[in-house]
Amino acid sequence: MAAKATSNVAIIFGVTGLVGKELATTLLLHGWKVYGVARRPDVSMATITAHRRYHFVSCDLLDSHEARDKLSLINDVTHIFWVTWASMFSLDSPECYEQNRAMMANALVAMLPKAGRLRHFSLQTGVKHYISLQGLLGGEVGCYNEESPRVNIGHNFYYGLEDLLQEMLPLYKVDWSIHRPGFIIGSSRRAYYNLMGTICVYGTICKYLNLPFVFGGTKMCWEEMCIDASDTRLVADQHVFAATRHEQGKGGWAYNAINGEYYTWKEIWPGIGAKLGIETPEKCSFSGDFVYSLAMEGMEGVWKEIVAKEGLVETEMSELANWDFLDQMFRCTFKMLCSRSKIDLIGFKSRYHVLDSMVYWIDVMREDKLIP
C-alpha cells in the first residue's frame, strides 16, 4: 500500500494560484507526493503545507540559475502540472510571450535531464487561445473547438508554450496534454485574474455600505453568454484525468476545460447577491454606465474596516480584487464559447453550473476567512 501511495509524484508550478491549490488538494487526497512551486508561500494554504507528502519549493522561474539549482535536485517526479504564468507585461505583447516561454524553458532545462521517471506534462493555458486582444478574432464568432486555427496576430504566449513542449518533450519520450479553461471560479489570494475574489469583495462592500449590487457592463454581456466558465475543481480533475490516461510518449492532446453549462449574468446575478447577503432582488441590477474601477476607487480603507470588524485574514483589497479585469470581462466585445465534446468523448464526466460553482466558492472563501 505504501509503495502505491508514492508511485505518483507531482510537481505543480503555480501552486498558490486558483487551480494550483485545488490540484495540490486533489492529488494529496489521492495519495500522491506533491512538490509545490511558487515564488513565496501562501499562509492560507496551511492545511496543504502541513501535509507530510507536500514539499514547497520557493523559486523564481525567471532566474535560470535559481531554477537550475533548485529544480535539478528533484528527480523523482512522474507528472508536471504547469498552471502558472508571468503577468508583468500586457497579454499578446512580445515581452509577455518571451518571458513566459523563458520561464518554462528554465524549468524544463533544469528538470528533464534528471527526471527519469517523468511520464506526463500537463499545461494549462486558456480559451484565449482562439482570439487576439489586438483587434481580431480567430474566426467567426461561434463555438471554438480544439482544432480551431491559431490567430496570426499578436504574440499569444500560449502558442510559445505549446511549441516549446513539442520541441523538447519528444526527446525524452514524455507525454503531454493542454487544457484551456474559460474564466476560472475558485479561491486564491495570488491570482491576477481573480473574478470570484473581485465579485466577492465588491458584494461585501455593497452590503457594508448599503449600496446596490450592480452589474456594470454591456447589455450583450448581461443578457447573453459570452465566455465559458471553469470551476477549479473541474479544471484540476481534468488535469489529473488526462495526465493519468494517455500513453507515454504520445503527446500534444489539447482539451477545452469548461463547465459545459449555459448561463447568463442576468439569470445568476441575483443569486450571487443573495449568497453575499444582498437579499433584495431589485438591488441586484444592471447598468451600462457603471464602471467598477471608478466606483471602487479609494475603497481600500473601507475594505480594511471590514477585515478588522469581521476578524478576517488580513488582506489588501488588491490581493483579492482586480477592478480593471471585471470591467474588461463585463464589457467584452467578442465571444469565447467553446465545445467540450473532445474531453467528453474520452470519458470525462465533471460538469458544474456557474451559480452552483460560485455559491460553493463563496462558502470556501468564508471558511478561509477571506470574506465575511
Sine and cosine of phi, psi and omega as CSV:
sin_phi,cos_phi,sin_psi,cos_psi,sin_omega,cos_omega
0.00,0.00,-0.64,0.77,-0.01,-1.00
-0.90,0.43,-0.64,0.77,-0.01,-1.00
-0.90,0.45,-0.63,0.77,0.01,-1.00
-0.91,0.41,-0.61,0.79,-0.05,-1.00
-0.90,0.44,-0.50,0.87,-0.05,-1.00
-0.95,-0.30,0.17,0.98,-0.03,-1.00
-0.94,0.34,-0.45,0.89,0.06,-1.00
-0.95,-0.30,0.82,-0.57,-0.03,-1.00
-0.79,-0.61,0.88,-0.48,-0.05,-1.00
-0.95,-0.30,0.52,-0.86,0.25,-0.97
-0.83,-0.55,0.81,-0.59,-0.07,-1.00
-0.95,-0.33,0.92,-0.39,0.08,-1.00
-1.00,0.02,0.90,-0.43,-0.11,-0.99
0.99,-0.13,0.62,0.78,-0.13,-0.99
-0.92,0.38,-0.37,0.93,-0.03,-1.00
-1.00,0.02,-0.02,1.00,-0.01,-1.00
-0.99,0.11,-0.06,-1.00,-0.08,-1.00
-0.83,0.55,-0.81,0.58,-0.04,-1.00
-0.99,0.15,-0.54,0.84,-0.02,-1.00
-0.85,0.53,-0.70,0.72,0.01,-1.00
-0.89,0.45,-0.68,0.73,-0.02,-1.00
-0.93,0.36,-0.61,0.79,0.06,-1.00
-0.87,0.50,-0.73,0.68,0.00,-1.00
-0.86,0.50,-0.70,0.71,0.02,-1.00
-0.87,0.50,-0.73,0.68,-0.04,-1.00
-0.90,0.44,-0.73,0.69,-0.06,-1.00
-0.93,0.38,-0.66,0.75,0.04,-1.00
-0.89,0.46,-0.63,0.78,0.02,-1.00
-0.88,0.48,-0.52,0.86,-0.03,-1.00
-0.99,-0.15,0.32,0.95,0.17,-0.98
1.00,0.03,0.17,0.98,0.00,-1.00
-0.98,0.19,0.46,-0.89,0.29,-0.96
-1.00,0.05,0.68,-0.74,-0.13,-0.99
-0.74,-0.67,0.80,-0.60,0.24,-0.97
-0.99,-0.16,0.75,-0.67,0.04,-1.00
-0.91,-0.43,0.82,-0.58,-0.07,-1.00
-0.93,-0.38,0.76,-0.65,0.12,-0.99
-0.31,-0.95,0.22,-0.98,0.01,-1.00
-0.93,0.37,-0.57,0.82,0.01,-1.00
-0.52,-0.85,0.44,-0.90,-0.02,-1.00
-0.96,0.29,0.24,-0.97,0.03,-1.00
-0.89,-0.46,0.87,-0.49,-0.07,-1.00
-0.91,0.42,-0.34,0.94,0.00,-1.00
-0.97,0.23,-0.07,1.00,-0.02,-1.00
-0.99,-0.17,0.52,0.85,-0.12,-0.99
-0.84,0.54,-0.64,0.77,-0.02,-1.00
-0.90,0.45,-0.64,0.77,0.01,-1.00
-0.94,0.33,-0.75,0.67,-0.09,-1.00
-0.92,0.40,-0.39,0.92,0.02,-1.00
-0.99,0.15,-0.18,0.98,-0.07,-1.00
-0.94,0.33,0.66,-0.75,-0.09,-1.00
-0.93,0.37,-0.37,0.93,0.00,-1.00
-0.99,-0.13,0.19,0.98,0.00,-1.00
-0.94,-0.33,0.69,-0.73,-0.02,-1.00
-0.70,-0.71,0.89,-0.45,-0.01,-1.00
-1.00,0.05,0.67,-0.74,0.04,-1.00
-0.83,-0.55,0.92,-0.38,0.07,-1.00
-0.99,0.13,0.87,-0.50,-0.09,-1.00
-0.43,-0.91,0.74,-0.67,0.14,-0.99
-1.00,-0.02,0.97,-0.23,-0.10,-0.99
-0.94,0.35,-0.25,0.97,0.06,-1.00
-0.98,0.18,-0.20,0.98,0.06,-1.00
-0.99,-0.13,0.97,-0.25,-0.09,-1.00
-0.88,0.47,-0.56,0.83,-0.01,-1.00
-0.94,0.34,-0.68,0.74,0.04,-1.00
-0.91,0.42,-0.67,0.74,0.02,-1.00
-0.87,0.49,-0.70,0.71,0.01,-1.00
-0.90,0.44,-0.72,0.70,-0.07,-1.00
-0.90,0.43,-0.60,0.80,-0.08,-1.00
-1.00,-0.04,-0.65,0.76,-0.12,-0.99
-0.99,0.11,-0.45,0.89,0.00,-1.00
-0.93,0.37,-0.26,0.97,0.04,-1.00
-0.99,0.17,-0.23,0.97,-0.05,-1.00
-0.99,-0.12,0.96,-0.29,-0.12,-0.99
-0.85,-0.53,0.19,0.98,-0.04,-1.00
-0.94,-0.34,0.17,0.99,-0.08,-1.00
-0.95,0.30,0.71,-0.70,0.10,-1.00
-0.97,-0.26,-0.41,0.91,-0.06,-1.00
-0.63,-0.78,0.76,-0.65,0.10,-1.00
-0.96,-0.29,0.73,-0.68,0.08,-1.00
-0.87,-0.49,0.90,-0.45,-0.05,-1.00
-0.96,-0.27,0.98,-0.22,-0.06,-1.00
-0.78,-0.62,0.62,0.78,-0.04,-1.00
-0.77,-0.64,0.26,-0.97,0.11,-0.99
-0.31,-0.95,0.39,-0.92,0.03,-1.00
-1.00,-0.05,0.84,-0.55,-0.14,-0.99
-0.94,-0.35,0.36,0.93,-0.07,-1.00
-0.95,0.30,-0.42,0.91,-0.03,-1.00
-0.88,-0.48,0.31,-0.95,-0.03,-1.00
-0.90,0.44,0.62,-0.79,0.09,-1.00
-0.85,0.53,0.57,-0.82,0.00,-1.00
0.95,0.32,0.19,0.98,0.08,-1.00
-1.00,-0.05,0.45,-0.89,0.06,-1.00
-0.85,0.53,-0.58,0.81,-0.02,-1.00
-0.92,0.40,-0.66,0.75,0.03,-1.00
-0.90,0.43,-0.68,0.73,0.02,-1.00
-0.85,0.52,-0.79,0.61,-0.08,-1.00
-0.92,0.39,-0.63,0.77,-0.04,-1.00
-0.91,0.41,-0.69,0.73,-0.02,-1.00
-0.94,0.34,-0.61,0.79,0.06,-1.00
-0.90,0.43,-0.67,0.75,0.00,-1.00
-0.90,0.43,-0.62,0.78,-0.01,-1.00
-0.88,0.47,-0.73,0.69,0.03,-1.00
-0.93,0.37,-0.63,0.78,0.01,-1.00
-0.87,0.49,-0.66,0.75,0.03,-1.00
-0.86,0.51,-0.66,0.75,0.01,-1.00
-0.93,0.37,-0.71,0.71,-0.03,-1.00
-0.91,0.41,-0.69,0.73,0.01,-1.00
-0.88,0.47,-0.60,0.80,0.00,-1.00
-0.95,0.31,-0.61,0.79,-0.18,-0.98
-0.99,-0.12,-0.64,0.77,-0.18,-0.98
-0.84,0.54,-0.68,0.74,-0.02,-1.00
-0.90,0.44,-0.40,0.92,-0.06,-1.00
-0.97,-0.24,-0.21,0.98,-0.13,-0.99
-1.00,-0.03,0.94,0.33,-0.05,-1.00
-0.92,0.38,-0.33,0.94,-0.02,-1.00
-1.00,-0.09,-0.07,1.00,-0.11,-0.99
-0.89,0.45,0.80,-0.60,-0.02,-1.00
-0.91,-0.40,-0.50,0.86,-0.14,-0.99
-0.50,-0.86,0.63,-0.78,0.12,-0.99
-0.88,-0.47,0.84,-0.54,-0.03,-1.00
-0.94,-0.35,0.92,-0.40,-0.06,-1.00
-0.97,-0.25,0.76,-0.65,0.10,-0.99
-0.96,-0.28,0.81,-0.58,0.11,-0.99
-0.87,-0.50,-0.95,-0.32,0.02,-1.00
0.11,-0.99,0.14,-0.99,-0.03,-1.00
-0.95,0.31,-0.13,0.99,0.13,-0.99
-0.92,0.39,-0.10,0.99,0.16,-0.99
-0.80,0.60,-0.49,0.87,-0.17,-0.99
-1.00,-0.10,-0.06,1.00,-0.05,-1.00
-0.66,-0.76,0.22,-0.97,0.13,-0.99
-0.89,-0.46,0.60,-0.80,0.07,-1.00
-1.00,0.08,0.03,1.00,-0.05,-1.00
-0.99,-0.17,0.46,0.89,0.23,-0.97
0.93,-0.38,-0.22,0.97,-0.03,-1.00
-0.81,-0.59,0.56,-0.83,0.10,-1.00
-1.00,0.07,0.19,-0.98,0.03,-1.00
-1.00,0.04,0.42,0.91,-0.04,-1.00
0.63,-0.77,-0.21,-0.98,0.03,-1.00
-0.92,0.39,0.58,-0.82,0.05,-1.00
-0.89,0.46,0.79,-0.61,-0.02,-1.00
-0.01,-1.00,-0.62,-0.78,-0.04,-1.00
-0.94,-0.35,0.94,-0.34,-0.03,-1.00
-0.98,0.19,0.62,-0.78,0.17,-0.99
-0.88,-0.48,0.05,-1.00,-0.15,-0.99
-0.92,0.39,-0.27,0.96,0.01,-1.00
-0.99,-0.11,0.04,1.00,0.06,-1.00
-0.87,0.50,0.62,-0.78,-0.12,-0.99
-0.94,0.35,0.40,-0.92,0.11,-0.99
-0.92,0.38,0.38,-0.92,0.00,-1.00
-1.00,-0.06,0.82,-0.57,-0.06,-1.00
-1.00,-0.01,0.80,0.60,0.08,-1.00
-0.44,-0.90,0.56,-0.83,-0.03,-1.00
0.97,0.22,-0.14,-0.99,-0.02,-1.00
-0.75,-0.66,0.97,0.22,-0.03,-1.00
-0.95,0.30,0.92,-0.39,-0.08,-1.00
-0.93,0.37,-0.30,0.95,0.09,-1.00
-0.84,0.55,-0.65,0.76,-0.02,-1.00
-0.91,0.42,-0.64,0.77,0.02,-1.00
-0.89,0.45,-0.63,0.78,0.01,-1.00
-0.93,0.36,-0.69,0.72,0.03,-1.00
-0.88,0.48,-0.68,0.73,-0.02,-1.00
-0.91,0.41,-0.59,0.81,0.02,-1.00
-0.90,0.43,-0.65,0.76,0.06,-1.00
-0.89,0.45,-0.67,0.74,0.02,-1.00
-0.88,0.48,-0.57,0.82,-0.01,-1.00
-0.96,0.27,-0.63,0.78,-0.20,-0.98
-0.98,-0.20,-0.63,0.78,-0.16,-0.99
-0.94,0.35,-0.61,0.80,0.03,-1.00
-0.86,0.51,-0.46,0.89,0.03,-1.00
-0.89,0.45,-0.43,0.90,-0.03,-1.00
-0.93,-0.36,0.17,0.99,0.00,-1.00
0.81,0.59,0.72,0.69,0.00,-1.00
-0.95,-0.32,0.74,-0.67,0.04,-1.00
-0.98,0.21,0.42,-0.91,0.10,-0.99
-0.49,-0.87,0.39,-0.92,0.07,-1.00
-0.68,-0.73,0.37,-0.93,-0.05,-1.00
-0.79,-0.61,0.72,-0.70,-0.08,-1.00
-0.82,-0.58,0.76,-0.65,-0.13,-0.99
-0.86,-0.51,1.00,0.03,0.06,-1.00
-0.98,0.20,0.26,-0.97,0.17,-0.99
-1.00,0.04,-0.67,-0.74,0.09,-1.00
-0.97,0.24,0.70,-0.71,-0.19,-0.98
-1.00,-0.09,0.74,-0.67,0.00,-1.00
-0.95,-0.31,0.91,-0.41,-0.01,-1.00
-0.14,-0.99,-0.24,-0.97,-0.05,-1.00
-0.78,-0.62,0.83,-0.56,0.06,-1.00
-0.28,-0.96,0.49,-0.87,0.14,-0.99
-0.99,-0.12,0.03,1.00,-0.13,-0.99
-0.86,-0.51,0.31,0.95,-0.03,-1.00
-0.98,-0.20,0.82,-0.57,-0.01,-1.00
-0.93,0.38,-0.72,0.70,0.04,-1.00
-0.99,-0.16,0.98,0.20,-0.13,-0.99
-0.96,-0.29,1.00,0.09,-0.05,-1.00
-0.91,0.42,-0.70,0.72,-0.04,-1.00
-0.89,0.46,-0.72,0.69,0.02,-1.00
-0.88,0.47,-0.64,0.77,-0.03,-1.00
-0.91,0.41,-0.72,0.69,0.01,-1.00
-0.90,0.44,-0.64,0.77,-0.02,-1.00
-0.92,0.38,-0.66,0.75,0.06,-1.00
-0.90,0.44,-0.68,0.73,0.01,-1.00
-0.88,0.48,-0.76,0.66,0.00,-1.00
-0.89,0.46,-0.61,0.79,0.02,-1.00
-0.90,0.43,-0.67,0.74,0.04,-1.00
-0.91,0.41,-0.65,0.76,0.04,-1.00
-0.85,0.52,-0.71,0.70,0.00,-1.00
-0.91,0.42,-0.68,0.73,-0.06,-1.00
-0.90,0.43,-0.62,0.78,-0.04,-1.00
-0.99,-0.16,0.08,1.00,-0.02,-1.00
0.84,0.55,0.73,0.68,0.04,-1.00
-0.97,-0.22,0.41,-0.91,0.08,-1.00
-0.93,0.37,0.55,-0.83,-0.01,-1.00
-1.00,-0.04,1.00,0.01,-0.20,-0.98
-1.00,-0.08,0.71,-0.71,0.24,-0.97
-1.00,0.04,0.95,-0.32,0.00,-1.00
-0.98,-0.19,0.92,-0.39,-0.04,-1.00
0.01,-1.00,-0.36,-0.93,0.01,-1.00
-1.00,-0.01,0.37,-0.93,0.04,-1.00
-0.89,0.45,-0.57,0.82,0.04,-1.00
-0.88,0.47,-0.72,0.69,-0.01,-1.00
-0.92,0.38,-0.45,0.89,0.02,-1.00
-0.97,0.25,-0.67,0.74,-0.17,-0.99
-0.98,-0.22,-0.24,0.97,-0.04,-1.00
-0.81,-0.59,0.44,-0.90,0.08,-1.00
-0.99,0.17,0.84,-0.54,-0.09,-1.00
-0.92,-0.39,-0.41,0.91,0.01,-1.00
-0.51,-0.86,0.62,-0.79,0.03,-1.00
-0.94,0.33,0.50,-0.86,0.07,-1.00
-0.98,-0.22,0.43,-0.90,-0.04,-1.00
-0.63,-0.78,0.95,-0.33,0.09,-1.00
-0.93,0.37,0.69,-0.72,-0.03,-1.00
-0.88,0.47,-0.48,0.88,0.06,-1.00
-0.90,0.44,-0.67,0.74,0.02,-1.00
-0.91,0.42,-0.72,0.70,-0.04,-1.00
-0.89,0.45,-0.69,0.72,0.02,-1.00
-0.89,0.45,-0.71,0.71,0.02,-1.00
-0.88,0.48,-0.62,0.79,-0.01,-1.00
-0.93,0.37,-0.65,0.76,0.09,-1.00
-0.80,0.60,-0.77,0.64,-0.07,-1.00
-0.93,0.36,-0.65,0.76,0.02,-1.00
-0.84,0.55,-0.77,0.64,-0.03,-1.00
-0.94,0.34,-0.62,0.79,-0.08,-1.00
-0.92,0.38,-0.39,0.92,-0.07,-1.00
-0.95,-0.31,0.15,0.99,-0.02,-1.00
-0.85,-0.52,-0.32,0.95,-0.06,-1.00
-0.99,0.16,0.50,-0.86,0.01,-1.00
-0.96,0.28,0.73,-0.69,-0.03,-1.00
-0.86,0.50,0.68,-0.73,0.04,-1.00
1.00,-0.03,-0.15,0.99,0.04,-1.00
-0.89,-0.45,0.95,-0.31,-0.15,-0.99
-0.73,-0.68,-0.12,-0.99,0.02,-1.00
1.00,-0.05,0.23,0.97,0.00,-1.00
-0.96,0.28,0.79,-0.62,0.02,-1.00
-0.92,-0.39,0.65,-0.76,-0.02,-1.00
-0.65,-0.76,0.73,-0.68,0.23,-0.97
-0.92,0.38,0.64,-0.77,-0.06,-1.00
-0.85,-0.52,0.99,0.13,-0.16,-0.99
-0.76,-0.65,0.40,-0.92,0.00,-1.00
-0.86,0.51,-0.62,0.79,0.07,-1.00
0.99,0.10,0.30,0.95,0.02,-1.00
-0.83,-0.56,0.59,-0.81,0.00,-1.00
-0.97,0.23,0.58,-0.81,0.08,-1.00
-0.40,-0.92,0.31,-0.95,0.26,-0.97
-0.72,-0.69,0.48,-0.88,0.04,-1.00
-0.89,0.45,-0.54,0.84,0.02,-1.00
-0.86,0.52,-0.61,0.79,0.00,-1.00
-0.96,0.28,-0.66,0.75,-0.19,-0.98
-0.99,-0.17,-0.25,0.97,-0.07,-1.00
-0.85,0.52,-0.71,0.71,0.05,-1.00
-0.87,0.49,-0.58,0.81,0.02,-1.00
-0.92,0.40,-0.61,0.79,0.07,-1.00
-0.91,0.42,-0.71,0.71,0.02,-1.00
-0.86,0.52,-0.70,0.72,0.00,-1.00
-0.88,0.48,-0.66,0.75,0.00,-1.00
-0.90,0.43,-0.52,0.86,0.02,-1.00
-1.00,0.05,0.05,1.00,0.09,-1.00
1.00,-0.09,0.20,0.98,0.05,-1.00
-0.98,-0.18,1.00,-0.01,-0.26,-0.97
-0.99,0.14,-0.39,0.92,-0.09,-1.00
-0.99,0.15,0.91,-0.41,-0.08,-1.00
-0.83,0.56,-0.60,0.80,-0.06,-1.00
-0.93,0.37,-0.28,0.96,0.07,-1.00
-0.98,0.19,-0.23,0.97,0.01,-1.00
-0.99,-0.13,0.99,0.11,-0.23,-0.97
-0.87,-0.49,0.12,-0.99,0.05,-1.00
-0.95,-0.32,0.63,-0.78,0.11,-0.99
-0.56,-0.83,0.82,-0.58,0.05,-1.00
-0.97,0.23,-0.21,0.98,-0.05,-1.00
-0.98,-0.19,-0.21,0.98,-0.09,-1.00
-0.98,0.21,0.79,-0.61,0.00,-1.00
-0.85,-0.53,0.87,-0.49,-0.10,-1.00
-0.88,0.47,-0.68,0.73,-0.06,-1.00
-0.89,0.45,-0.44,0.90,0.07,-1.00
-1.00,0.08,-0.70,0.72,-0.06,-1.00
-0.92,0.39,-0.54,0.84,-0.06,-1.00
-0.99,-0.11,0.04,1.00,0.03,-1.00
-0.89,0.45,0.77,-0.64,0.02,-1.00
0.99,0.14,0.19,0.98,-0.03,-1.00
-1.00,0.01,0.11,0.99,-0.03,-1.00
-0.86,0.52,-0.64,0.77,0.01,-1.00
-0.92,0.40,-0.61,0.80,0.05,-1.00
-0.89,0.46,-0.68,0.74,0.01,-1.00
-0.89,0.45,-0.64,0.77,0.04,-1.00
-0.88,0.47,-0.64,0.77,0.06,-1.00
-0.86,0.51,-0.72,0.69,-0.02,-1.00
-0.89,0.46,-0.72,0.70,-0.01,-1.00
-0.85,0.52,-0.71,0.70,-0.01,-1.00
-0.93,0.36,-0.71,0.70,-0.05,-1.00
-0.90,0.44,-0.63,0.77,-0.08,-1.00
-1.00,-0.03,-0.04,1.00,0.00,-1.00
0.92,0.40,0.62,0.78,-0.03,-1.00
-0.99,0.11,0.22,-0.98,0.15,-0.99
-0.87,0.49,0.72,-0.70,-0.04,-1.00
-0.92,0.40,0.89,-0.45,0.04,-1.00
-0.67,-0.74,0.55,-0.83,0.23,-0.97
-0.98,0.21,0.50,-0.86,0.00,-1.00
-0.83,0.56,-0.60,0.80,-0.04,-1.00
-0.94,0.35,-0.28,0.96,0.04,-1.00
-0.95,0.31,-0.42,0.91,-0.02,-1.00
-0.92,-0.39,-0.49,0.87,-0.17,-0.99
-0.90,-0.43,0.69,-0.72,0.09,-1.00
-0.79,-0.62,1.00,-0.07,-0.12,-0.99
-0.93,0.38,-0.60,0.80,0.03,-1.00
-0.88,0.48,-0.63,0.78,0.02,-1.00
-0.90,0.44,-0.67,0.74,0.00,-1.00
-0.90,0.44,-0.65,0.76,0.06,-1.00
-0.88,0.47,-0.66,0.75,0.02,-1.00
-0.91,0.42,-0.69,0.73,-0.02,-1.00
-0.88,0.48,-0.72,0.70,-0.12,-0.99
-1.00,0.05,-0.02,1.00,0.09,-1.00
-0.82,-0.57,0.46,0.89,-0.01,-1.00
-0.90,0.43,0.71,-0.70,-0.06,-1.00
-0.99,-0.12,0.01,1.00,-0.01,-1.00
-0.69,-0.73,0.13,-0.99,0.02,-1.00
-0.90,-0.45,0.66,-0.75,0.10,-1.00
-0.85,-0.53,0.98,0.19,-0.01,-1.00
-0.95,-0.31,0.70,-0.71,-0.18,-0.98
-0.75,-0.66,0.38,-0.92,0.12,-0.99
-1.00,0.02,0.58,-0.81,0.14,-0.99
-0.90,-0.44,0.36,0.93,-0.06,-1.00
-0.91,0.42,-0.50,0.87,-0.04,-1.00
-0.91,0.41,-0.72,0.69,0.02,-1.00
-0.95,0.32,-0.53,0.85,0.06,-1.00
-0.88,0.47,-0.63,0.77,-0.07,-1.00
-0.91,0.42,-0.41,0.91,0.02,-1.00
-0.99,-0.15,0.20,0.98,0.21,-0.98
0.98,-0.22,0.16,0.99,0.02,-1.00
-0.99,0.17,0.78,-0.62,-0.20,-0.98
-0.94,-0.33,-0.30,0.95,-0.16,-0.99
-0.89,0.46,0.73,-0.69,0.09,-1.00
-0.56,-0.83,0.53,-0.85,0.05,-1.00
-0.63,-0.77,0.54,-0.84,0.20,-0.98
-1.00,0.03,0.55,-0.84,-0.12,-0.99
-0.86,0.51,-0.71,0.70,-0.02,-1.00
-0.90,0.45,-0.65,0.76,0.05,-1.00
-0.87,0.49,-0.66,0.75,0.04,-1.00
-0.87,0.49,-0.72,0.69,-0.06,-1.00
-0.92,0.40,-0.66,0.75,0.04,-1.00
-0.88,0.48,-0.68,0.74,0.02,-1.00
-0.87,0.49,-0.74,0.67,-0.09,-1.00
-0.97,0.24,-0.40,0.92,0.16,-0.99
-0.90,0.43,-0.67,0.74,0.06,-1.00
-0.88,0.48,-0.66,0.75,0.02,-1.00
-0.90,0.45,-0.69,0.72,0.01,-1.00
-0.90,0.43,-0.53,0.85,0.07,-1.00
-0.94,0.33,-0.67,0.75,0.04,-1.00
-0.88,0.47,-0.59,0.81,0.02,-1.00
-0.99,0.15,0.01,1.00,0.02,-1.00
0.85,0.53,0.63,0.78,0.12,-0.99
-1.00,-0.02,-0.46,0.89,0.07,-1.00
-0.68,-0.73,0.39,-0.92,-0.02,-1.00
-0.98,0.21,0.00,0.00,0.00,0.00
